[in-house]
């Protein structure tokens, strides 16, 4: 993912509208690109800050952004584990079916 794509996806990240593959690329890019992380911070602060000012609620937006990025990383780890576990179960099921077919044929 390049910086231009990243910037287009910032609103989707802020509003929790990102699918797993896109979130994975987004998180990888923000880890390695300080300029994009700064742009994400600015857009998050502006978007969330305006909403909070209008509602009059208290906020620590930098902490919330850090939390949201941590939650995205956690979500990616859980989804990665589930994908790996699913693939392992498929392999086990396939081996069981092949073993059963061989057993029947013998």
BADO-679520 format. One record per residue: residue number from 1; residue in three letters; x, y, z of N, C-alpha, C in turn. Coordinates in pm, whole numbers, plus 50000, padded with zeros to 5 digits. Example, Ala and Ser with C-alpha at 12.3 -4.5 7.8 and 13.67 -1.06 7.14 Angstrom:
% residues 2
{num->1&residuo->ALA&n.c1->51319&n.c2->49431&n.c3->50780&ca.c1->51230&ca.c2->49550&ca.c3->50780&c.c1->51320&c.c2->49670&c.c3->50780} .
{num->2&residuo->SER&n.c1->51285&n.c2->49775&n.c3->50708&ca.c1->51367&ca.c2->49894&ca.c3->50714&c.c1->51290&c.c2->50003&c.c3->50787} .
***
This chain:
% residues 106
{num->1&residuo->UNK&n.c1->50085&n.c2->49883&n.c3->50000&ca.c1->50000&ca.c2->50000&ca.c3->50000&c.c1->50090&c.c2->50123&c.c3->50000} .
{num->2&residuo->UNK&n.c1->50056&n.c2->50218&n.c3->49914&ca.c1->50132&ca.c2->50341&ca.c3->49912&c.c1->50061&c.c2->50449&c.c3->49995} .
{num->3&residuo->UNK&n.c1->50128&n.c2->50561&n.c3->50012&ca.c1->50077&ca.c2->50668&ca.c3->50100&c.c1->49945&c.c2->50726&c.c3->50048} .
{num->4&residuo->UNK&n.c1->49932&n.c2->50735&n.c3->49917&ca.c1->49808&ca.c2->50791&ca.c3->49861&c.c1->49688&c.c2->50702&c.c3->49892} .
{num->5&residuo->UNK&n.c1->49704&n.c2->50571&n.c3->49874&ca.c1->49597&ca.c2->50476&ca.c3->49909&c.c1->49565&c.c2->50484&c.c3->50058} .
{num->6&residuo->UNK&n.c1->49671&n.c2->50491&n.c3->50139&ca.c1->49654&ca.c2->50498&ca.c3->50283&c.c1->49567&c.c2->50618&c.c3->50322} .
{num->7&residuo->UNK&n.c1->49600&n.c2->50734&n.c3->50267&ca.c1->49525&ca.c2->50855&ca.c3->50301&c.c1->49378&c.c2->50844&c.c3->50262} .
{num->8&residuo->UNK&n.c1->49350&n.c2->50778&n.c3->50150&ca.c1->49210&ca.c2->50760&ca.c3->50109&c.c1->49134&c.c2->50670&c.c3->50206} .
{num->9&residuo->UNK&n.c1->49205&n.c2->50580&n.c3->50273&ca.c1->49141&ca.c2->50483&ca.c3->50363&c.c1->49126&c.c2->50533&c.c3->50507} .
{num->10&residuo->UNK&n.c1->49185&n.c2->50645&n.c3->50539&ca.c1->49178&ca.c2->50695&ca.c3->50677&c.c1->49034&c.c2->50711&c.c3->50725} .
{num->11&residuo->UNK&n.c1->48943&n.c2->50773&n.c3->50647&ca.c1->48805&ca.c2->50784&ca.c3->50696&c.c1->48740&c.c2->50648&c.c3->50724} .
{num->12&residuo->UNK&n.c1->48770&n.c2->50548&n.c3->50642&ca.c1->48715&ca.c2->50414&ca.c3->50667&c.c1->48768&c.c2->50357&c.c3->50798} .
{num->13&residuo->UNK&n.c1->48895&n.c2->50382&n.c3->50828&ca.c1->48951&ca.c2->50335&ca.c3->50955&c.c1->48884&c.c2->50408&c.c3->51072} .
{num->14&residuo->UNK&n.c1->48871&n.c2->50537&n.c3->51061&ca.c1->48812&ca.c2->50617&ca.c3->51169&c.c1->48670&c.c2->50573&c.c3->51198} .
{num->15&residuo->UNK&n.c1->48595&n.c2->50539&n.c3->51094&ca.c1->48454&ca.c2->50502&ca.c3->51110&c.c1->48431&c.c2->50351&c.c3->51116} .
{num->16&residuo->UNK&n.c1->48539&n.c2->50274&n.c3->51137&ca.c1->48530&ca.c2->50127&ca.c3->51151&c.c1->48465&c.c2->50060&c.c3->51029} .
{num->17&residuo->UNK&n.c1->48503&n.c2->50100&n.c3->50910&ca.c1->48444&ca.c2->50042&ca.c3->50788&c.c1->48550&c.c2->49976&c.c3->50702} .
{num->18&residuo->UNK&n.c1->48637&n.c2->49898&n.c3->50764&ca.c1->48747&ca.c2->49840&ca.c3->50689&c.c1->48742&c.c2->49688&c.c3->50701} .
{num->19&residuo->UNK&n.c1->48755&n.c2->49619&n.c3->50587&ca.c1->48757&ca.c2->49473&ca.c3->50591&c.c1->48896&c.c2->49424&c.c3->50634} .
{num->20&residuo->UNK&n.c1->48904&n.c2->49295&n.c3->50661&ca.c1->49027&ca.c2->49237&ca.c3->50716&c.c1->49149&c.c2->49258&c.c3->50626} .
{num->21&residuo->UNK&n.c1->49144&n.c2->49224&n.c3->50498&ca.c1->49266&ca.c2->49241&ca.c3->50416&c.c1->49311&c.c2->49387&c.c3->50408} .
{num->22&residuo->UNK&n.c1->49216&n.c2->49478&n.c3->50397&ca.c1->49250&ca.c2->49620&ca.c3->50389&c.c1->49307&c.c2->49668&c.c3->50521} .
{num->23&residuo->UNK&n.c1->49247&n.c2->49625&n.c3->50632&ca.c1->49296&ca.c2->49663&ca.c3->50764&c.c1->49438&c.c2->49612&c.c3->50785} .
{num->24&residuo->UNK&n.c1->49466&n.c2->49493&n.c3->50737&ca.c1->49600&ca.c2->49437&ca.c3->50749&c.c1->49703&c.c2->49523&c.c3->50676} .
{num->25&residuo->UNK&n.c1->49673&n.c2->49561&n.c3->50553&ca.c1->49764&ca.c2->49646&ca.c3->50477&c.c1->49776&c.c2->49784&c.c3->50541} .
{num->26&residuo->UNK&n.c1->49665&n.c2->49837&n.c3->50589&ca.c1->49662&ca.c2->49968&ca.c3->50652&c.c1->49752&c.c2->49968&c.c3->50776} .
{num->27&residuo->UNK&n.c1->49737&n.c2->49866&n.c3->50861&ca.c1->49816&ca.c2->49857&ca.c3->50984&c.c1->49964&c.c2->49839&c.c3->50954} .
{num->28&residuo->UNK&n.c1->49996&n.c2->49759&n.c3->50853&ca.c1->50136&ca.c2->49740&ca.c3->50816&c.c1->50197&c.c2->49871&c.c3->50769} .
{num->29&residuo->UNK&n.c1->50120&n.c2->49948&n.c3->50692&ca.c1->50172&ca.c2->50074&ca.c3->50640&c.c1->50191&c.c2->50177&c.c3->50752} .
{num->30&residuo->UNK&n.c1->50093&n.c2->50186&n.c3->50841&ca.c1->50104&ca.c2->50288&ca.c3->50948&c.c1->50221&c.c2->50257&c.c3->51041} .
{num->31&residuo->UNK&n.c1->50258&n.c2->50129&n.c3->51053&ca.c1->50372&ca.c2->50091&ca.c3->51136&c.c1->50504&c.c2->50139&c.c3->51077} .
{num->32&residuo->UNK&n.c1->50510&n.c2->50149&n.c3->50945&ca.c1->50637&ca.c2->50178&ca.c3->50879&c.c1->50648&c.c2->50319&c.c3->50823} .
{num->33&residuo->UNK&n.c1->50540&n.c2->50395&n.c3->50822&ca.c1->50543&ca.c2->50528&ca.c3->50758&c.c1->50502&c.c2->50635&c.c3->50860} .
{num->34&residuo->UNK&n.c1->50599&n.c2->50710&n.c3->50906&ca.c1->50572&ca.c2->50815&ca.c3->51005&c.c1->50485&c.c2->50927&c.c3->50949} .
{num->35&residuo->UNK&n.c1->50502&n.c2->50959&n.c3->50821&ca.c1->50420&ca.c2->51065&ca.c3->50760&c.c1->50273&c.c2->51026&c.c3->50759} .
{num->36&residuo->UNK&n.c1->50244&n.c2->50903&n.c3->50725&ca.c1->50104&ca.c2->50858&ca.c3->50721&c.c1->50046&c.c2->50846&c.c3->50863} .
{num->37&residuo->UNK&n.c1->50130&n.c2->50805&n.c3->50958&ca.c1->50083&ca.c2->50800&ca.c3->51096&c.c1->50047&c.c2->50940&c.c3->51144} .
{num->38&residuo->UNK&n.c1->50126&n.c2->51037&n.c3->51106&ca.c1->50096&ca.c2->51176&ca.c3->51143&c.c1->49967&c.c2->51223&c.c3->51077} .
{num->39&residuo->UNK&n.c1->49948&n.c2->51188&n.c3->50950&ca.c1->49824&ca.c2->51226&ca.c3->50880&c.c1->49704&c.c2->51158&c.c3->50943} .
{num->40&residuo->UNK&n.c1->49716&n.c2->51033&n.c3->50980&ca.c1->49609&ca.c2->50962&ca.c3->51050&c.c1->49576&c.c2->51032&c.c3->51181} .
{num->41&residuo->UNK&n.c1->49678&n.c2->51069&n.c3->51255&ca.c1->49658&ca.c2->51138&ca.c3->51383&c.c1->49584&c.c2->51269&c.c3->51363} .
{num->42&residuo->UNK&n.c1->49624&n.c2->51346&n.c3->51265&ca.c1->49559&ca.c2->51475&ca.c3->51238&c.c1->49413&c.c2->51455&c.c3->51202} .
{num->43&residuo->UNK&n.c1->49387&n.c2->51366&n.c3->51107&ca.c1->49248&ca.c2->51345&ca.c3->51064&c.c1->49163&c.c2->51288&c.c3->51177} .
{num->44&residuo->UNK&n.c1->49219&n.c2->51200&n.c3->51258&ca.c1->49145&ca.c2->51145&ca.c3->51371&c.c1->49112&c.c2->51255&c.c3->51472} .
{num->45&residuo->UNK&n.c1->49211&n.c2->51336&n.c3->51504&ca.c1->49190&ca.c2->51444&ca.c3->51600&c.c1->49084&c.c2->51542&c.c3->51551} .
{num->46&residuo->UNK&n.c1->49089&n.c2->51576&n.c3->51424&ca.c1->48991&ca.c2->51670&ca.c3->51369&c.c1->48852&c.c2->51607&c.c3->51367} .
{num->47&residuo->UNK&n.c1->48841&n.c2->51488&n.c3->51313&ca.c1->48710&ca.c2->51423&ca.c3->51300&c.c1->48646&c.c2->51397&c.c3->51436} .
{num->48&residuo->UNK&n.c1->48718&n.c2->51332&n.c3->51523&ca.c1->48664&ca.c2->51298&ca.c3->51654&c.c1->48653&c.c2->51422&c.c3->51743} .
{num->49&residuo->UNK&n.c1->48749&n.c2->51512&n.c3->51731&ca.c1->48747&ca.c2->51633&ca.c3->51814&c.c1->48626&c.c2->51719&c.c3->51788} .
{num->50&residuo->UNK&n.c1->48590&n.c2->51736&n.c3->51663&ca.c1->48472&ca.c2->51817&ca.c3->51628&c.c1->48346&c.c2->51751&c.c3->51685} .
{num->51&residuo->UNK&n.c1->48335&n.c2->51620&n.c3->51670&ca.c1->48217&ca.c2->51551&ca.c3->51724&c.c1->48210&c.c2->51566&c.c3->51875} .
{num->52&residuo->UNK&n.c1->48322&n.c2->51555&n.c3->51943&ca.c1->48323&ca.c2->51566&ca.c3->52089&c.c1->48293&c.c2->51707&c.c3->52135} .
{num->53&residuo->UNK&n.c1->48345&n.c2->51806&n.c3->52062&ca.c1->48317&ca.c2->51944&ca.c3->52099&c.c1->48168&c.c2->51975&c.c3->52086} .
{num->54&residuo->UNK&n.c1->48107&n.c2->51921&n.c3->51979&ca.c1->47964&ca.c2->51944&ca.c3->51957&c.c1->47880&c.c2->51877&c.c3->52066} .
{num->55&residuo->UNK&n.c1->47924&n.c2->51760&n.c3->52112&ca.c1->47847&ca.c2->51689&ca.c3->52214&c.c1->47884&c.c2->51735&c.c3->52355} .
{num->56&residuo->UNK&n.c1->47997&n.c2->51804&n.c3->52370&ca.c1->48039&ca.c2->51854&ca.c3->52500&c.c1->48102&c.c2->51749&c.c3->52590} .
{num->57&residuo->UNK&n.c1->48142&n.c2->51636&n.c3->52532&ca.c1->48201&ca.c2->51531&ca.c3->52616&c.c1->48353&c.c2->51551&c.c3->52628} .
{num->58&residuo->UNK&n.c1->48409&n.c2->51500&n.c3->52737&ca.c1->48553&ca.c2->51508&ca.c3->52760&c.c1->48622&c.c2->51403&c.c3->52674} .
{num->59&residuo->UNK&n.c1->48749&n.c2->51429&n.c3->52643&ca.c1->48819&ca.c2->51334&ca.c3->52557&c.c1->48969&c.c2->51346&c.c3->52567} .
{num->60&residuo->UNK&n.c1->49036&n.c2->51234&n.c3->52539&ca.c1->49180&ca.c2->51227&ca.c3->52522&c.c1->49200&c.c2->51155&c.c3->52389} .
{num->61&residuo->UNK&n.c1->49200&n.c2->51232&n.c3->52282&ca.c1->49196&ca.c2->51174&ca.c3->52148&c.c1->49322&c.c2->51098&c.c3->52111} .
{num->62&residuo->UNK&n.c1->49437&n.c2->51143&n.c3->52154&ca.c1->49560&ca.c2->51070&ca.c3->52120&c.c1->49557&c.c2->50931&c.c3->52184} .
{num->63&residuo->UNK&n.c1->49510&n.c2->50923&n.c3->52306&ca.c1->49499&ca.c2->50794&ca.c3->52374&c.c1->49397&c.c2->50706&c.c3->52301} .
{num->64&residuo->UNK&n.c1->49287&n.c2->50765&n.c3->52257&ca.c1->49184&ca.c2->50688&ca.c3->52185&c.c1->49237&c.c2->50637&c.c3->52051} .
{num->65&residuo->UNK&n.c1->49315&n.c2->50718&n.c3->51981&ca.c1->49373&ca.c2->50673&ca.c3->51854&c.c1->49470&c.c2->50558&c.c3->51880} .
{num->66&residuo->UNK&n.c1->49554&n.c2->50572&n.c3->51980&ca.c1->49647&ca.c2->50464&ca.c3->52014&c.c1->49572&c.c2->50336&c.c3->52049} .
{num->67&residuo->UNK&n.c1->49463&n.c2->50351&n.c3->52123&ca.c1->49380&ca.c2->50235&ca.c3->52159&c.c1->49317&c.c2->50173&c.c3->52034} .
{num->68&residuo->UNK&n.c1->49269&n.c2->50257&n.c3->51943&ca.c1->49207&ca.c2->50205&ca.c3->51822&c.c1->49310&c.c2->50130&c.c3->51736} .
{num->69&residuo->UNK&n.c1->49433&n.c2->50182&n.c3->51728&ca.c1->49538&ca.c2->50112&ca.c3->51653&c.c1->49574&c.c2->49981&c.c3->51722} .
{num->70&residuo->UNK&n.c1->49578&n.c2->49980&n.c3->51855&ca.c1->49606&ca.c2->49856&ca.c3->51929&c.c1->49495&c.c2->49754&c.c3->51907} .
{num->71&residuo->UNK&n.c1->49370&n.c2->49800&n.c3->51906&ca.c1->49257&ca.c2->49710&ca.c3->51882&c.c1->49266&c.c2->49651&c.c3->51741} .
{num->72&residuo->UNK&n.c1->49307&n.c2->49732&n.c3->51644&ca.c1->49321&ca.c2->49682&ca.c3->51507&c.c1->49429&c.c2->49574&c.c3->51501} .
{num->73&residuo->UNK&n.c1->49542&n.c2->49596&n.c3->51569&ca.c1->49648&ca.c2->49495&ca.c3->51573&c.c1->49599&c.c2->49366&c.c3->51638} .
{num->74&residuo->UNK&n.c1->49524&n.c2->49379&n.c3->51746&ca.c1->49470&ca.c2->49261&ca.c3->51814&c.c1->49373&c.c2->49187&c.c3->51723} .
{num->75&residuo->UNK&n.c1->49288&n.c2->49262&n.c3->51656&ca.c1->49191&ca.c2->49202&ca.c3->51564&c.c1->49263&c.c2->49125&c.c3->51453} .
{num->76&residuo->UNK&n.c1->49371&n.c2->49183&n.c3->51402&ca.c1->49448&ca.c2->49116&ca.c3->51298&c.c1->49511&c.c2->48987&c.c3->51350} .
{num->77&residuo->UNK&n.c1->49563&n.c2->48989&n.c3->51473&ca.c1->49623&ca.c2->48868&ca.c3->51530&c.c1->49518&c.c2->48759&c.c3->51549} .
{num->78&residuo->UNK&n.c1->49402&n.c2->48797&n.c3->51602&ca.c1->49295&ca.c2->48698&ca.c3->51624&c.c1->49248&c.c2->48641&c.c3->51492} .
{num->79&residuo->UNK&n.c1->49225&n.c2->48727&n.c3->51393&ca.c1->49180&ca.c2->48679&ca.c3->51262&c.c1->49285&c.c2->48590&c.c3->51197} .
{num->80&residuo->UNK&n.c1->49412&n.c2->48626&n.c3->51212&ca.c1->49520&ca.c2->48543&ca.c3->51158&c.c1->49522&c.c2->48406&c.c3->51222} .
{num->81&residuo->UNK&n.c1->49504&n.c2->48403&n.c3->51355&ca.c1->49499&ca.c2->48275&ca.c3->51425&c.c1->49381&c.c2->48192&c.c3->51378} .
{num->82&residuo->UNK&n.c1->49264&n.c2->48256&n.c3->51365&ca.c1->49145&ca.c2->48183&ca.c3->51323&c.c1->49161&c.c2->48129&c.c3->51180} .
{num->83&residuo->UNK&n.c1->49222&n.c2->48208&n.c3->51093&ca.c1->49247&ca.c2->48159&ca.c3->50956&c.c1->49341&c.c2->48039&c.c3->50958} .
{num->84&residuo->UNK&n.c1->49445&n.c2->48045&n.c3->51040&ca.c1->49539&ca.c2->47933&ca.c3->51050&c.c1->49471&c.c2->47810&c.c3->51109} .
{num->85&residuo->UNK&n.c1->49391&n.c2->47831&n.c3->51213&ca.c1->49321&ca.c2->47720&ca.c3->51274&c.c1->49221&c.c2->47657&c.c3->51177} .
{num->86&residuo->UNK&n.c1->49154&n.c2->47741&n.c3->51100&ca.c1->49059&ca.c2->47691&ca.c3->51000&c.c1->49130&c.c2->47608&c.c3->50894} .
{num->87&residuo->UNK&n.c1->49245&n.c2->47655&n.c3->50849&ca.c1->49322&ca.c2->47580&ca.c3->50749&c.c1->49368&c.c2->47447&c.c3->50806} .
{num->88&residuo->UNK&n.c1->49411&n.c2->47447&n.c3->50932&ca.c1->49454&ca.c2->47322&ca.c3->50996&c.c1->49338&c.c2->47224&c.c3->51008} .
{num->89&residuo->UNK&n.c1->49221&n.c2->47273&n.c3->51045&ca.c1->49103&ca.c2->47186&ca.c3->51056&c.c1->49063&c.c2->47130&c.c3->50920} .
{num->90&residuo->UNK&n.c1->49073&n.c2->47211&n.c3->50817&ca.c1->49043&ca.c2->47162&ca.c3->50682&c.c1->49139&c.c2->47050&c.c3->50643} .
{num->91&residuo->UNK&n.c1->49266&n.c2->47067&n.c3->50677&ca.c1->49366&ca.c2->46964&ca.c3->50646&c.c1->49336&c.c2->46835&c.c3->50722} .
{num->92&residuo->UNK&n.c1->49301&n.c2->46847&n.c3->50849&ca.c1->49267&ca.c2->46729&ca.c3->50929&c.c1->49144&c.c2->46659&c.c3->50871} .
{num->93&residuo->UNK&n.c1->49043&n.c2->46737&n.c3->50835&ca.c1->48921&ca.c2->46679&ca.c3->50777&c.c1->48952&c.c2->46608&c.c3->50645} .
{num->94&residuo->UNK&n.c1->49035&n.c2->46670&n.c3->50562&ca.c1->49073&ca.c2->46610&ca.c3->50435&c.c1->49146&c.c2->46478&c.c3->50458} .
{num->95&residuo->UNK&n.c1->49240&n.c2->46479&n.c3->50551&ca.c1->49315&ca.c2->46355&ca.c3->50581&c.c1->49221&c.c2->46246&c.c3->50635} .
{num->96&residuo->UNK&n.c1->49126&n.c2->46286&n.c3->50718&ca.c1->49030&ca.c2->46188&ca.c3->50771&c.c1->48945&c.c2->46129&c.c3->50659} .
{num->97&residuo->UNK&n.c1->48901&n.c2->46210&n.c3->50567&ca.c1->48820&ca.c2->46162&ca.c3->50454&c.c1->48902&c.c2->46069&c.c3->50366} .
{num->98&residuo->UNK&n.c1->49026&n.c2->46108&n.c3->50334&ca.c1->49113&ca.c2->46024&ca.c3->50252&c.c1->49138&c.c2->45891&c.c3->50324} .
{num->99&residuo->UNK&n.c1->49165&n.c2->45897&n.c3->50454&ca.c1->49187&ca.c2->45775&ca.c3->50531&c.c1->49065&c.c2->45685&c.c3->50531} .
{num->100&residuo->UNK&n.c1->48947&n.c2->45744&n.c3->50546&ca.c1->48822&ca.c2->45669&ca.c3->50545&c.c1->48800&c.c2->45603&c.c3->50409} .
{num->101&residuo->UNK&n.c1->48822&n.c2->45677&n.c3->50301&ca.c1->48806&ca.c2->45622&ca.c3->50166&c.c1->48903&c.c2->45507&c.c3->50142} .
{num->102&residuo->UNK&n.c1->49027&n.c2->45523&n.c3->50184&ca.c1->49126&ca.c2->45416&ca.c3->50169&c.c1->49084&c.c2->45294&c.c3->50250} .
{num->103&residuo->UNK&n.c1->49037&n.c2->45317&n.c3->50371&ca.c1->48992&ca.c2->45208&ca.c3->50458&c.c1->48876&c.c2->45132&c.c3->50394} .
{num->104&residuo->UNK&n.c1->48782&n.c2->45204&n.c3->50332&ca.c1->48668&ca.c2->45139&ca.c3->50267&c.c1->48713&c.c2->45059&c.c3->50146} .
{num->105&residuo->UNK&n.c1->48806&n.c2->45111&n.c3->50069&ca.c1->48852&ca.c2->45044&ca.c3->49948&c.c1->48936&c.c2->44920&c.c3->49976} .
{num->106&residuo->UNK&n.c1->48996&n.c2->44915&n.c3->50093&ca.c1->49080&ca.c2->44798&ca.c3->50125&c.c1->48993&c.c2->44692&c.c3->50177} .
***
